[in-house]
Amino acid sequence: MDTYRATTVALLEEITCPDNLKAINTAADSLDDNESVALAKAASVGIARLEAIRYRALSQLNRHREGARSVTQEVAFALSVGDKYAAGLVAAADALTTRLPRTLGLMDKGQVDGFGAMKVVTATAWLSDEDAIAADALLEDRLPGKNAEQIRKAANHAATTVDREGADKRCEQAREGRRLVVSQGEAGVASLEIEDGPVEKVTAAYNRINREARALKTGDETRTLDQLRADVALDLLLGGDGGKRERAEVFLYMDFFTYLGLNDDPAEMAGHGHIPASLARHIASGPDTVLRRIITDPLSGQVADLGRDRYRPTAGLDEFVRVRDRECRRPGCHRPAQACDLDHSIPWQFQGNTDAADLIDFCRRDHRLKDEPGWIYRLAPDGTLTITTPTGQTYDSTPPPLHTPRTEKPPF
């Protein structure tokens, strides 16, 4: 790094160093109302300017890598964010530095923050580069002082203005992006969302769900309409009146003592996380539940063996690795192991072995990332996976133990 670049990084570190921030925080304790508002506004301006710097840095990284898919994963690692958010940052960085320079300039002035800039990126994503630059010019005087929703509306209007004939294409592209998304929550709940579904089908589906939910809302029904709508929707999806019932498989990890009710340690559901013992016992006692005996090392809590009476060795190895790993082993990815590929940590062509010591779970995207230039994967004998990125950063991944290490005797 030359002197100029080193000075730039040092200056940025000085601006955000803990001692300087501590002094500002101490001074904030004695401000009156007007001064507090002024400081908050000044901080927002500073944040917007720093976000502009971050976008430029990410854009430069993406250019250096020529848009390689692995850039998203490296950004996710470095900034400790999820893959989806990292992908959005990289895409926005590319758009702002090429197609939307005036919006980026407003960030430099502290007049538009990163969230607002993302609204402009999204609204103009369907435009050609030439039309995006034209929309950016229209927006330059319309964005300062606006909140995110106002920016979204202004950006959509500008995009339509510069390409009126492209509205149909935009609608078609948006509908092609439809997908189903599951979001894991806390306390044994999760959310299922259809993103960008055809508006007529989504509206019709909601009307049917709402109609059936209201029909169930009799005098004896204690559930709210919101609860009834959710229950009706899930019933239809799982094969109620909406179609054929099929058995779904989930991996639920529960201590045998918890299953017996001898303790209330939390259980874990692959892809979701921890759930209360009472909910785990409820799930485990379902009519279609199949239980598997898993043997763990008492000192480490890691999976040592998967109990079974009969299975072909290849099928047994496949199942053991999935049960052991629970989720994709790339740090930060929580795709359940059932939906992952089994991969050799040491490639087969380089004397990798098809055994539990070498096999590991990766989702399809991260399986492909492993083969990107500059990415190095090492699996230690204790199961710790170390990933080295093209910039030399390292990240470790070890399946959490199914229980805390034990030295005490069983309670029976």
C-alpha positions in Angstrom: 0.0 0.0 0.0 1.5 3.3 -1.0 1.7 6.4 1.3 -1.4 8.0 -0.1 -3.6 5.0 0.3 -2.1 4.3 3.8 -2.9 7.9 4.8 -6.5 7.5 3.6 -7.0 4.4 5.7 -5.3 5.9 8.7 -7.5 9.0 8.5 -10.7 7.0 8.3 -9.6 4.9 11.3 -8.8 8.2 13.2 -12.3 9.5 12.5 -14.0 6.4 13.9 -11.5 5.5 16.6 -13.0 4.6 20.0 -11.3 7.6 21.8 -12.8 10.2 19.5 -16.2 8.6 19.6 -16.0 8.3 23.4 -15.3 12.1 23.6 -18.4 12.8 21.4 -20.6 10.5 23.5 -19.5 12.2 26.7 -20.2 15.6 25.3 -23.7 14.4 24.1 -24.7 13.8 27.8 -24.8 17.6 28.4 -26.6 18.8 25.3 -30.0 20.5 25.3 -32.8 19.5 22.9 -31.8 21.6 20.0 -28.1 20.5 20.3 -29.2 16.9 20.6 -31.1 17.2 17.3 -28.2 19.0 15.7 -25.8 16.2 16.8 -28.1 13.5 15.5 -28.3 15.2 12.1 -24.6 15.7 12.0 -24.1 12.0 12.8 -26.5 11.0 10.0 -24.6 13.2 7.6 -21.4 11.5 8.6 -22.9 8.0 8.4 -24.1 8.7 4.8 -20.6 9.9 3.8 -19.0 6.8 5.4 -21.5 4.6 3.6 -20.5 6.2 0.3 -16.9 5.3 1.1 -17.9 1.7 1.8 -19.8 1.5 -1.5 -16.7 2.8 -3.4 -14.5 0.2 -1.7 -16.9 -2.6 -2.5 -17.1 -1.5 -6.1 -13.4 -1.5 -6.4 -13.2 -5.0 -4.9 -15.8 -6.2 -7.4 -13.9 -4.7 -10.3 -10.7 -6.3 -9.2 -12.4 -9.7 -9.1 -14.2 -9.0 -12.4 -17.6 -9.6 -10.7 -16.8 -13.1 -9.4 -19.5 -14.7 -7.4 -17.2 -15.2 -4.5 -17.1 -11.4 -3.8 -20.4 -11.6 -2.1 -19.2 -14.3 0.3 -16.0 -12.4 1.1 -18.0 -9.3 1.9 -20.4 -11.3 4.0 -17.4 -12.7 6.0 -15.6 -9.3 6.3 -18.7 -7.3 7.3 -20.4 -10.0 9.4 -23.6 -9.8 7.4 -25.8 -12.3 5.7 -25.3 -13.4 2.1 -28.5 -11.7 0.9 -27.5 -8.4 2.4 -23.9 -8.7 1.2 -25.1 -9.3 -2.4 -27.3 -6.2 -2.1 -24.3 -4.1 -1.0 -22.1 -5.3 -3.8 -24.9 -4.8 -6.4 -25.6 -1.3 -5.1 -21.9 -0.4 -5.0 -21.6 -1.3 -8.7 -24.7 0.6 -9.7 -23.9 3.7 -7.7 -20.4 4.0 -9.0 -21.4 3.5 -12.7 -25.1 4.1 -13.4 -26.1 6.5 -10.5 -23.1 8.8 -9.8 -25.3 11.7 -8.8 -27.0 9.7 -6.1 -23.6 8.7 -4.9 -22.7 12.4 -4.9 -25.7 13.1 -2.7 -24.4 10.5 -0.2 -21.0 12.3 -0.3 -22.9 15.5 0.8 -24.8 13.5 3.5 -28.1 14.3 1.8 -29.0 10.7 1.1 -28.1 7.7 3.3 -27.4 4.1 2.3 -30.9 2.9 2.8 -32.3 5.7 0.6 -29.7 5.0 -2.1 -30.7 1.4 -2.1 -34.2 2.4 -3.0 -32.9 4.3 -6.0 -30.8 1.3 -7.0 -33.8 -1.1 -6.8 -36.2 1.3 -8.7 -33.7 1.8 -11.6 -32.3 -1.8 -11.8 -34.5 -2.6 -14.8 -33.3 0.4 -16.8 -30.5 0.4 -19.4 -27.3 2.2 -18.3 -28.2 5.2 -20.5 -31.7 5.5 -19.0 -30.5 4.9 -15.5 -28.1 7.8 -15.9 -31.0 9.9 -17.2 -33.2 9.0 -14.2 -30.3 9.7 -11.8 -30.1 13.3 -13.3 -33.8 13.8 -12.8 -33.5 12.7 -9.2 -30.6 14.9 -8.1 -32.8 17.8 -7.0 -35.7 15.6 -5.8 -34.0 13.4 -3.2 -32.4 15.7 -0.6 -34.5 15.9 2.6 -36.7 13.0 1.6 -37.3 9.8 3.6 -36.9 6.3 2.2 -40.5 5.9 1.1 -40.5 9.3 -0.6 -37.2 8.4 -2.3 -38.7 5.1 -3.5 -41.7 6.8 -5.0 -39.6 9.5 -6.7 -37.2 6.9 -8.1 -40.0 4.8 -9.5 -41.6 7.9 -11.1 -38.2 8.9 -12.6 -37.6 5.4 -14.0 -41.0 5.3 -15.6 -40.5 8.8 -17.0 -37.3 8.0 -18.9 -38.6 4.7 -20.3 -42.4 4.7 -20.5 -42.4 1.8 -23.0 -40.4 -0.4 -20.6 -43.1 -0.5 -17.9 -44.4 -3.8 -19.3 -41.0 -5.3 -19.4 -40.3 -4.2 -15.8 -43.5 -5.8 -14.7 -42.6 -9.0 -16.5 -39.1 -9.1 -15.0 -40.5 -8.4 -11.5 -42.9 -11.4 -11.8 -40.1 -13.6 -13.0 -38.3 -12.9 -9.7 -41.0 -14.6 -7.6 -39.7 -16.8 -4.9 -40.6 -18.4 -1.6 -38.6 -17.3 1.4 -38.4 -18.7 4.9 -37.2 -16.5 7.8 -36.3 -18.1 11.1 -37.6 -16.3 14.2 -37.3 -16.8 17.9 -39.3 -18.8 20.5 -40.2 -21.6 18.1 -41.7 -19.5 15.2 -40.7 -18.8 11.6 -42.2 -16.9 8.7 -43.0 -18.0 5.1 -43.3 -15.4 2.4 -44.0 -15.4 -1.3 -41.9 -12.5 -2.7 -42.9 -10.8 -5.9 -45.7 -13.3 -6.7 -48.2 -12.4 -9.5 -50.5 -9.8 -7.9 -53.7 -11.5 -9.2 -52.7 -14.9 -7.8 -51.5 -13.5 -4.5 -54.7 -11.5 -4.1 -56.9 -14.5 -5.0 -54.9 -16.7 -2.5 -55.3 -14.2 0.3 -59.1 -13.8 -0.5 -59.5 -17.5 -0.3 -57.6 -17.8 3.0 -59.4 -14.9 4.4 -62.8 -16.2 3.4 -62.2 -19.6 5.0 -60.7 -18.1 8.1 -63.8 -15.9 8.5 -66.0 -18.9 8.0 -64.3 -20.6 11.0 -64.7 -17.5 13.2 -67.8 -18.8 15.0 -68.9 -18.0 18.6 -66.9 -20.9 20.0 -63.7 -20.1 18.1 -61.1 -18.6 20.4 -58.5 -17.9 17.7 -58.1 -14.4 16.2 -58.6 -13.8 12.5 -54.9 -13.3 12.1 -54.3 -16.7 13.8 -57.0 -18.4 11.7 -55.6 -17.0 8.4 -52.1 -18.3 9.3 -53.5 -21.7 10.3 -55.7 -22.0 7.2 -52.7 -21.1 4.9 -50.4 -23.6 6.5 -53.1 -26.3 6.4 -53.6 -25.7 2.7 -49.8 -25.9 2.0 -49.4 -29.0 4.1 -52.0 -30.9 2.2 -55.3 -30.0 3.9 -58.1 -29.2 1.5 -55.4 -27.8 -0.8 -53.8 -31.0 -2.1 -52.0 -34.2 -1.3 -50.5 -34.7 2.2 -46.8 -35.4 2.2 -44.5 -36.2 5.0 -41.9 -33.5 5.6 -38.5 -34.2 7.2 -36.8 -32.0 9.7 -33.8 -32.6 11.9 -34.6 -32.1 15.5 -31.8 -32.5 18.0 -32.9 -33.2 21.5 -31.1 -34.5 24.6 -32.5 -37.9 25.6 -32.9 -36.6 29.2 -35.0 -33.7 27.7 -37.1 -36.1 25.7 -37.9 -38.0 28.9 -38.7 -34.8 30.8 -35.8 -35.2 33.2 -34.5 -31.7 32.2 -35.6 -28.8 30.1 -32.5 -28.1 28.1 -33.4 -26.4 24.7 -33.5 -28.6 21.6 -32.2 -27.5 18.2 -33.9 -27.7 14.8 -31.6 -27.7 11.8 -31.9 -24.5 9.8 -33.9 -22.7 12.6 -31.9 -22.8 15.8 -32.9 -23.6 19.4 -36.4 -24.2 20.5 -37.8 -24.7 24.0 -37.9 -28.2 25.5 -41.7 -28.3 25.7 -42.0 -27.5 22.0 -39.4 -30.1 21.1 -41.3 -32.8 23.1 -44.5 -31.8 21.4 -42.9 -32.1 18.0 -41.2 -35.4 18.9 -44.5 -36.9 20.1 -46.3 -36.3 16.7 -48.1 -39.2 15.0 -45.7 -39.2 12.0 -42.5 -38.6 14.0 -39.6 -41.0 13.4 -36.9 -41.0 16.0 -33.2 -41.8 15.4 -30.7 -42.6 18.1 -27.6 -40.4 17.9 -24.6 -41.3 20.0 -22.4 -38.3 21.0 -19.1 -38.0 22.6 -19.8 -37.1 26.3 -16.8 -34.8 26.6 -17.3 -32.8 23.4 -21.0 -33.2 22.6 -20.2 -33.9 18.9 -21.9 -36.7 17.0 -20.0 -39.9 17.2 -22.4 -42.4 15.7 -25.9 -42.7 14.3 -27.7 -45.7 15.6 -29.4 -47.9 13.0 -30.4 -51.5 12.4 -30.1 -51.7 8.7 -29.0 -49.3 5.9 -26.7 -49.7 3.0 -23.2 -48.4 4.0 -23.3 -45.6 1.4 -26.8 -44.4 2.6 -25.7 -44.7 6.2 -22.6 -42.5 5.6 -24.7 -40.0 3.8 -27.2 -39.8 6.7 -24.4 -39.7 9.3 -22.7 -36.7 7.7 -25.9 -34.8 7.3 -27.0 -35.5 10.9 -23.5 -34.5 12.2 -23.3 -31.3 10.3 -27.0 -30.3 10.6 -26.5 -27.3 8.3 -24.3 -26.1 5.5 -20.8 -25.8 7.0 -19.9 -22.5 5.4 -19.9 -20.0 8.3 -23.1 -17.9 8.3 -25.1 -20.3 6.1 -28.0 -22.0 7.7 -29.4 -24.2 4.9 -30.4 -27.5 6.4 -28.2 -30.4 5.6 -31.0 -32.3 3.9 -30.9 -29.6 1.2 -27.1 -29.7 0.9 -24.5 -31.5 -1.3 -22.0 -33.8 0.3 -18.5 -32.7 -0.8 -15.0 -33.8 -0.3 -13.0 -31.3 1.8 -10.0 -32.7 -0.1 -11.0 -33.1 -3.7 -11.3 -36.7 -4.9 -8.8 -36.2 -7.6 -6.3 -35.1 -5.0 -6.6 -38.3 -2.9 -9.7 -37.2 -1.0 -11.5 -40.1 0.8 -15.2 -40.9 0.7 -15.5 -41.2 4.5 -16.9 -39.2 7.4 -13.5 -37.6 8.1 -13.4 -36.0 4.6 -17.1 -35.5 3.7 -18.8 -32.3 4.6 -22.1 -30.6 3.8 -22.3 -27.5 1.6 -25.4 -26.0 0.0 -25.1 -25.8 -3.8 -24.0 -22.2 -3.9 -21.2 -22.7 -1.4 -20.2 -26.0 -3.0 -19.5 -24.0 -6.1 -17.8 -21.2 -4.2 -15.3 -23.8 -2.9 -14.0 -24.2 -6.5 -13.5 -20.4 -7.1 -9.9 -19.3 -7.5 -8.2 -18.2 -4.3 -10.6 -20.0 -1.9 -8.9 -22.6 0.3 -10.7 -25.1 2.5 -9.1 -27.2 5.3 -10.9 -29.8 7.5 -9.1 -30.6 10.7 -9.4 -34.0 12.4 -11.6 -32.5 15.1 -14.1 -31.4 12.4 -13.2 -27.7 12.4 -13.4 -26.3 8.8 -11.1 -23.4 8.1 -11.9 -21.3 5.0 -9.2 -18.9 3.7 -10.6 -16.2 1.3 -8.7 -14.7 -1.7 -7.6 -11.8 0.5 -6.0 -14.1 3.1 -8.8 -13.8 5.8 -9.6 -17.0 7.6 -12.9 -18.1 9.1 -13.6 -21.3 11.2 -16.7 -23.4 11.3 -17.4 -26.2 13.8 -20.8 -27.8 14.3 -21.9 -26.8 17.8 -22.1 -29.7 20.2 -25.5 -31.3 20.7 -25.1 -30.9 24.4 -22.6 -29.3 26.8 -19.7 -31.6 27.7 -20.7 -33.9 30.5 -18.8 -35.5 33.4 -21.7 -36.1 35.8 -23.6 -39.4 35.9 -27.0 -39.8 34.4 -29.9 -38.9 36.7 -31.2 -42.5 36.8 
